[in-house]
Amino acid sequence: MKYIYAAMILHNTDREINEQNVRDILEAADAEVNEHRITALVESLNDVDIEEAIENNQLQVPQQTTETHEETEEESEEENEDEHEEEKTEEDEEDDDGMDGDGGLGELFG
């Protein structure tokens, strides 16, 4: 995706999408650069109208990725809440060992 993002940055700044410009952006971001991928990207975008591709959702825009990431975080939080509730239930069952809580330190280790 970093190669696509580099091309989108170049497009949004009205710079030519060529191998050197893509490489410069990736290096500025301290990203690992694969020359074959850069070449393939530039060649594949030669005949593409990027504005039209974005309007037709043919290119994934970073905002969509962010929304998906937020949804994943929400689902993860819900799972953590469910696990926490299960832990409470298990702790409650363990507390039903016949001791009424007056056992002091012995209750912690027994």
N, C-alpha and C positions, 0 to 999 in steps of 0.2 A: 504494500500500500504506500510505502514511503516514496516510491517512484512516481505513483499517480499524484500524490500530494505535491511533490516537487513540480510536476507539470502544471498542476492547478495554480500553484503560486506564480509560476512564470506567466501563465495565461492571465491571471488577475492583475499582474503588474505590467502587462503589455510587453513582455520580453519574449524573444523567440525561444521556442521549445527546441533546443538542440542538445547534443550530448554534453558539451562543455557547460552549458548553463545548468542542466540537471545535476551534473557532477558537482558543480560549485555549491549548489543548494544543499546537497546531501553532505558534502564535506563540511560546510558551515554548521550543519546540525550535528557534526561528529558521528555521522552514521556510516556503517560499513557500506562500501560501494562495490557493486558487481557490474563491471563494464558490459557484460553480455546483456544484462537486464536493461541497462540504460539504452543500449543500441536497439534492443527489441522495442522498448517503449517509444523511442523517437520515431522509429520506422512505422510502428502501428498507429501513431497519431498523425502521420503525414496527411492522410485523407479524411481526418475527422474534424468536423466543426464542433469544437468543444462546447460552445454556448448551446448549440442545439442538443448535444448529448446530455448536458446538465439539465436542460428543460425537460427532456424526455426521460429523465432518471436512468440514463444509460451509464452514467458514471455515479459512483457512490460518493456523496458529499459528506464531509466530516461530521456535520450536524446529525446525520442519520446514525452514524457510528456512536456518537455521544448518547443519543436517546437509547440505543440498544444497551450501552454500558450502564446507563441509569436504571433501566428495567432490570438488568442482571443484578445490580446492587440491591434493588428493592426486594427481588426474589430471595436473595441471599439473606437479607435482614429478616424476612419472614421465616425462612428455614431456621435461622439462629433462634428466633423467638420460640418456634415450635420445639426445638431441641431443649431450650431452657425450661420450657413448661414440662417436658418429659423428665428432665433431671429433677425438678421440684417434686414431681409425682413419685419418682423413685426414692428421693430423700424422705418424703413423708412416709412411705411404706417402711423404710429402714428405721424410722423413728418409732414405729409401732412395735418395739421390741420388749415392751412391758416395763420399761424404766420410765419414771415420771420426770426425769430431768434433774433429779437431785443427786446424781451419781458423781458429780465433780469431774476431776480429770480421768477417773476410771471409766467414765462413760465415753469419753473421747476415744479411748484406746480399746475398749471392750466391745 
